[in-house]
Amino acid sequence: MSSNYHIVRTTAHLACDAHRAWDKVCFYEHIAITPSWLLRTVLPVPFRTTGCYSEVGNVSRCLYSDGGYLTKRIRHIEAGRRIDFDIIEQTIRYAGRIALKGGTIRVDPRDDGTCSIEMVTRYELRSPLFSLARVCIDHVVGAMHRIVIRDMQERLEPRGARAVSAAPAT
């Protein structure tokens, strides 16, 4: 693995069972809530998405506010538990310097009837200058994870669930 290859991992605890949480799993481009000021400032905003992500091999392409796009292919699904995807095309703002490689969303049941959510994003720095900004990049990716988890939480709330914690994993 290259020293320019990095992983950001964020975990959260949701106060609902894993099955309910799995039904709300989505990607950043599918969230219903408005991204934070940080995300709207630093990242292009998702505009329109085509395709789906329900089966292995599915391809989903999202057009962003900067005119660029990001295309994901589903690599693996463990129903009710885990979805792995690869980024197969990207032309968004930072694509030449930061190559998004893919990620994972995992839902793990807990003995108390609640669940844990883990979001992982893999990326590669293509510009040595961006190595200095890695902490900032990781923070922005973590913020993206947290807003997806918050969106899941809000879509679960009408039936009583809420996030207990969402923090970067160490």
NUZA-303366 format. One line per field, with one value per residue: residue number from 1; y, x, z of N, C-alpha, C in turn; residue in one letter. Coordinates in steps of 0.001 Angstrom, whole numbers. Each point is the difference from the previous one (the first is absolute). Last residue first. Layout:
! residues N
resi: (NUM|...)
n_yy: (Y|...)
n_xx: (X|...)
n_zz: (Z|...)
ca_yy: (Y|...)
ca_xx: (X|...)
ca_zz: (Z|...)
c_yy: (Y|...)
c_xx: (X|...)
c_zz: (Z|...)
resn: (a|...)
//
This chain:
! residues 170
resi: (170|169|168|167|166|165|164|163|162|161|160|159|158|157|156|155|154|153|152|151|150|149|148|147|146|145|144|143|142|141|140|139|138|137|136|135|134|133|132|131|130|129|128|127|126|125|124|123|122|121|120|119|118|117|116|115|114|113|112|111|110|109|108|107|106|105|104|103|102|101|100|99|98|97|96|95|94|93|92|91|90|89|88|87|86|85|84|83|82|81|80|79|78|77|76|75|74|73|72|71|70|69|68|67|66|65|64|63|62|61|60|59|58|57|56|55|54|53|52|51|50|49|48|47|46|45|44|43|42|41|40|39|38|37|36|35|34|33|32|31|30|29|28|27|26|25|24|23|22|21|20|19|18|17|16|15|14|13|12|11|10|9|8|7|6|5|4|3|2|1)
n_yy: (5446|2660|3967|1486|554|-1814|-823|56|-1410|-1780|-561|534|3687|625|-1495|2597|2826|-2028|-549|3656|823|-2260|1887|3517|-1012|-1074|3518|2049|-2015|1148|3953|-174|-1733|2919|2858|-1705|-333|3245|-93|-2640|1577|1090|-3243|-2446|-3236|-3126|-3248|-3027|-2440|-694|-1871|-705|-2551|-877|-2894|-1287|-2308|-2939|-2253|-2330|1661|595|2358|2081|3013|1975|1812|1426|2851|2656|5452|3923|5003|3174|724|668|3688|2011|-3601|-4058|-5910|-5882|-4295|-1542|-3624|-3041|-3242|-1364|-2993|-1842|-1649|-2707|170|1199|2445|2679|4626|4949|5635|5412|5750|5400|5793|4747|2675|-1394|-5334|-5432|-5639|-5726|-5788|-5765|-5753|-4436|-2763|1971|3785|4968|3441|4095|5192|5466|5645|3832|895|2907|1274|1409|2868|2754|-2232|-2509|2418|1459|-3938|-2992|-1532|-3983|-4315|-3904|-2646|188|-1944|-5007|-4091|-3226|-1575|-4416|-2198|668|-2720|-4253|-459|2101|4247|4276|1020|1589|560|1254|479|498|454|-662|40|222|1256|-2630|-4959|-5478)
n_xx: (-10609|-4856|-3862|-4924|-5299|-4552|-4486|-4567|-5107|-5684|-5013|-3163|678|4779|3163|2016|3457|4256|2724|2490|4012|3822|2301|2851|4333|3515|2337|3316|4233|2891|2411|3876|3963|2615|2919|4132|3385|3121|4590|753|-620|3376|1618|-3375|-3298|-2831|-4270|-4162|-4819|-3877|-4300|-3707|-3680|-3706|-3161|-4343|-4173|-1801|2915|4106|1894|1281|1759|1213|2930|2384|4361|3455|3474|3237|1710|3716|2519|2189|-2519|-4775|-2930|-4460|-3142|-744|206|-1223|-203|-473|-2131|-2262|-3140|-3330|-2948|-3596|-4392|1099|4394|3079|3855|1770|-2090|853|-46|1446|-213|831|-262|-1016|-765|-3357|-1031|-1736|156|-1069|225|-574|279|1426|-1681|-4240|-2765|453|-1067|-1215|891|-368|1144|1891|4171|4273|5423|3792|1669|-3501|-3839|734|145|-4064|-3470|-3834|-5138|-3742|-1411|3473|2898|4730|3204|-1198|-2770|-3636|-3786|-1681|2579|-1024|-3212|1407|2556|-2138|-98|2113|5328|5461|4961|5118|4135|5002|3750|4994|4150|4950|4377|3925|-502|-277)
n_zz: (16035|-1338|-66|1151|2029|3326|1406|-3287|-969|-705|-394|-3893|-2944|-1062|-3670|-3413|1526|524|-3792|-1324|2239|-1477|-3541|998|1689|-3073|-1929|2515|-13|-3479|553|2675|-1899|-2538|2297|1343|-3335|-2436|-1440|-3813|-4527|-3229|-3170|-3435|-929|3862|1506|2902|2475|4193|3459|4484|3642|4387|3852|3561|3591|3333|3332|-1345|-4733|-5673|-4635|-5262|-4044|-4910|-3324|-4614|-4093|-2737|-956|-552|-461|-2611|-4128|757|2145|-1237|-2365|-2780|-330|128|1872|5514|3557|4420|3854|4524|4190|3143|-1832|-4273|-2736|-4576|-3720|-3613|-2669|-2167|-1544|-1607|-632|-2226|-1470|-44|4031|3209|-491|-1282|-58|-598|647|-875|1102|1317|4128|2472|1273|-1601|-4811|-4134|-938|2085|1183|2448|4027|1539|942|3450|3457|1966|1778|3977|4087|1871|429|-2353|-524|-302|-1520|-2384|-3126|-1427|3059|981|2669|3414|2788|1164|3342|4592|2085|1427|4041|4498|3214|1745|-1575|-592|-2833|-2826|-4124|-3019|-4445|-2820|-4268|-3251|-1624|770|-2246|-287)
ca_yy: (120|-1162|-719|522|-129|603|212|-351|1152|-262|-15|-1214|-62|657|-987|-827|787|233|-1282|-180|865|-663|-1161|511|374|-1203|-600|824|-352|-1319|207|679|-999|-901|719|135|-1265|287|950|-755|-281|1182|26|1160|-28|1343|80|977|-178|544|25|477|373|298|891|-383|1160|336|738|-865|-99|-68|-1127|77|-1234|359|-1023|-21|-797|-1384|-834|-1020|-947|1|-105|-1329|-383|1062|1087|1248|1228|1208|-423|1166|588|583|486|306|685|109|371|562|-1013|277|-1095|-1131|-836|-1356|-1087|-1239|-1093|-1147|-1295|-576|519|1422|949|1267|1236|1159|1227|1219|1230|377|-9|-1313|-1062|-637|-513|-1347|-1022|-1343|-988|597|-937|-513|303|-1024|-735|886|787|-879|-512|1096|1078|-165|894|1234|933|553|-327|610|1459|683|718|193|1433|530|-434|857|1339|-120|34|-1275|-813|-613|397|-923|595|-916|676|-890|730|-486|279|-648|1014|915|1244|1177)
ca_xx: (1459|600|999|1348|622|1306|549|1422|876|1428|593|-376|-1453|-610|-430|-1016|-1221|-628|-607|-1147|-1070|-540|-753|-1276|-918|-540|-904|-1214|-736|-599|-1108|-1082|-643|-741|-1199|-860|-690|-1402|-27|371|-1202|-381|755|888|799|499|1421|418|1393|330|1411|202|1368|191|1115|990|405|-1045|-1076|-806|533|-955|227|-947|-290|-943|-849|-312|-1179|139|-850|-779|-505|914|1383|308|1340|990|-316|489|-204|229|558|-194|1191|-70|1314|60|1178|1222|-296|-1331|-422|-1095|-423|935|-132|-454|281|-707|620|-807|664|-58|1152|-167|202|473|-533|803|-723|783|-752|137|1392|573|-624|1071|-412|438|-651|584|-917|-1087|-674|-1254|-1140|-337|1187|1104|-419|-91|1330|708|485|1353|979|282|-1120|-558|-1417|-805|-46|1263|83|1358|261|-991|398|1100|-555|-860|819|585|-1024|-903|-1394|-919|-1096|-982|-858|-1015|-705|-1334|-493|-1311|-972|-131|740|-848)
ca_zz: (100|652|-788|140|-1307|-193|1316|124|-132|135|1330|720|153|1154|991|-663|-173|1297|398|-892|509|1195|-492|-516|1086|646|-986|30|1218|-277|-940|726|863|-895|-450|1189|281|321|1105|1199|773|778|1252|17|-1229|-292|-299|-1005|-405|-1317|-349|-1367|-327|-1408|-320|-995|-784|-966|654|862|1361|1114|905|1112|728|1060|604|1417|355|-454|846|-702|998|1147|-430|-531|437|223|923|-588|762|-799|-1281|-854|-586|-1332|-408|-1424|-545|796|1374|276|955|934|888|-72|1190|-346|938|-330|727|403|3|-1341|-749|-297|1097|-536|548|-406|329|-151|-289|-1403|-439|-316|784|762|1305|324|-819|-11|-551|-774|-910|554|-854|-999|-425|-367|-1176|-1171|-344|-653|867|544|-620|742|-159|1239|182|-1060|137|-254|-1272|-502|-201|-947|-1342|-451|-294|-1190|-1212|-386|-673|973|-199|657|763|576|971|577|1055|361|1354|92|-401|1138|-126|0)
c_yy: (-1259|197|-1170|-772|639|-215|662|317|-456|1304|-252|-143|-1232|-82|626|-1110|-802|742|184|-1311|-102|835|-738|-1129|536|383|-1269|-538|797|-467|-1327|193|613|-1042|-886|706|82|-1243|283|898|-842|-259|1205|17|1165|-91|1447|-28|1054|-206|590|124|405|347|156|1038|-457|1244|430|707|-854|-90|19|-1250|281|-1317|677|-1138|38|-847|-1408|-808|-989|-980|-112|-161|-1295|-480|829|1180|1187|1206|1160|-359|1239|532|529|601|235|920|321|238|541|-1233|477|-1203|-1251|-815|-1310|-1104|-1239|-1023|-1109|-1357|-531|602|1438|996|1191|1267|1170|1190|1185|1244|265|147|-1390|-1154|-685|-423|-1360|-913|-1347|-1025|662|-969|-691|510|-1004|-768|899|765|-842|-462|1078|1220|-241|813|1322|1025|646|-285|630|1501|596|696|278|1476|559|-357|929|1358|-67|125|-1319|-692|-789|538|-1114|786|-1014|772|-886|880|-508|139|-522|1137|860|1238)
c_xx: (681|1509|545|945|1364|452|1365|459|1441|778|1477|796|-475|-1518|-809|-508|-1093|-1318|-786|-718|-1255|-1131|-638|-834|-1326|-1054|-640|-1026|-1291|-796|-682|-1226|-1169|-752|-862|-1302|-937|-776|-1425|-28|300|-1221|-354|749|968|915|362|1509|337|1486|133|1502|52|1474|58|1105|1026|282|-1113|-1187|-960|740|-1018|201|-940|-394|-963|-917|-245|-1229|28|-798|-892|-394|999|1455|506|1422|1246|-312|600|-196|224|667|-404|1361|-121|1376|-147|1077|1219|-224|-1317|-210|-1168|-485|855|-18|-517|471|-831|862|-948|678|40|1170|-71|50|676|-678|913|-913|953|-782|45|1452|595|-536|1172|-496|555|-821|714|-1052|-1217|-632|-1240|-1075|-292|1157|1120|-403|-66|1383|703|411|1376|1072|264|-1085|-619|-1497|-914|-209|1396|-51|1411|235|-950|402|1082|-578|-847|689|652|-1165|-884|-1404|-830|-1050|-1021|-773|-1147|-550|-1428|-495|-1436|-961|-182|893)
c_zz: (-437|51|809|-898|91|-1431|-125|1406|161|-110|117|1286|769|97|1132|914|-694|-164|1290|320|-865|596|1182|-603|-526|1036|582|-991|122|1216|-324|-900|772|829|-890|-385|1201|420|474|1231|1244|878|874|1320|-88|-1217|-314|-165|-1048|-236|-1402|-228|-1469|-167|-1512|-115|-1036|-812|-966|636|823|1328|1128|847|1158|654|957|393|1479|296|-577|1018|-745|1091|1140|-436|-620|300|286|914|-745|909|-970|-1327|-774|-420|-1425|-278|-1497|-575|834|1490|548|860|855|809|-186|1284|-570|931|-308|719|424|-105|-1428|-769|-496|1158|-669|505|-346|269|-67|-386|-1499|-421|-247|845|679|1365|400|-895|-78|-396|-645|-1003|583|-949|-1119|-639|-496|-1258|-1273|-448|-823|827|612|-720|708|-301|1239|122|-1045|142|-141|-1354|-524|-320|-1061|-1430|-520|-398|-1275|-1362|-391|-701|945|-231|606|768|504|1061|453|1111|186|1440|74|-325|1247|0)
resn: (t|a|p|a|a|s|v|a|r|a|g|r|p|e|l|r|e|q|m|d|r|i|v|i|r|h|m|a|g|v|v|h|d|i|c|v|r|a|l|s|f|l|p|s|r|l|e|y|r|t|v|m|e|i|s|c|t|g|d|d|r|p|d|v|r|i|t|g|g|k|l|a|i|r|g|a|y|r|i|t|q|e|i|i|d|f|d|i|r|r|g|a|e|i|h|r|i|r|k|t|l|y|g|g|d|s|y|l|c|r|s|v|n|g|v|e|s|y|c|g|t|t|r|f|p|v|p|l|v|t|r|l|l|w|s|p|t|i|a|i|h|e|y|f|c|v|k|d|w|a|r|h|a|d|c|a|l|h|a|t|t|r|v|i|h|y|n|s|s|m)
//
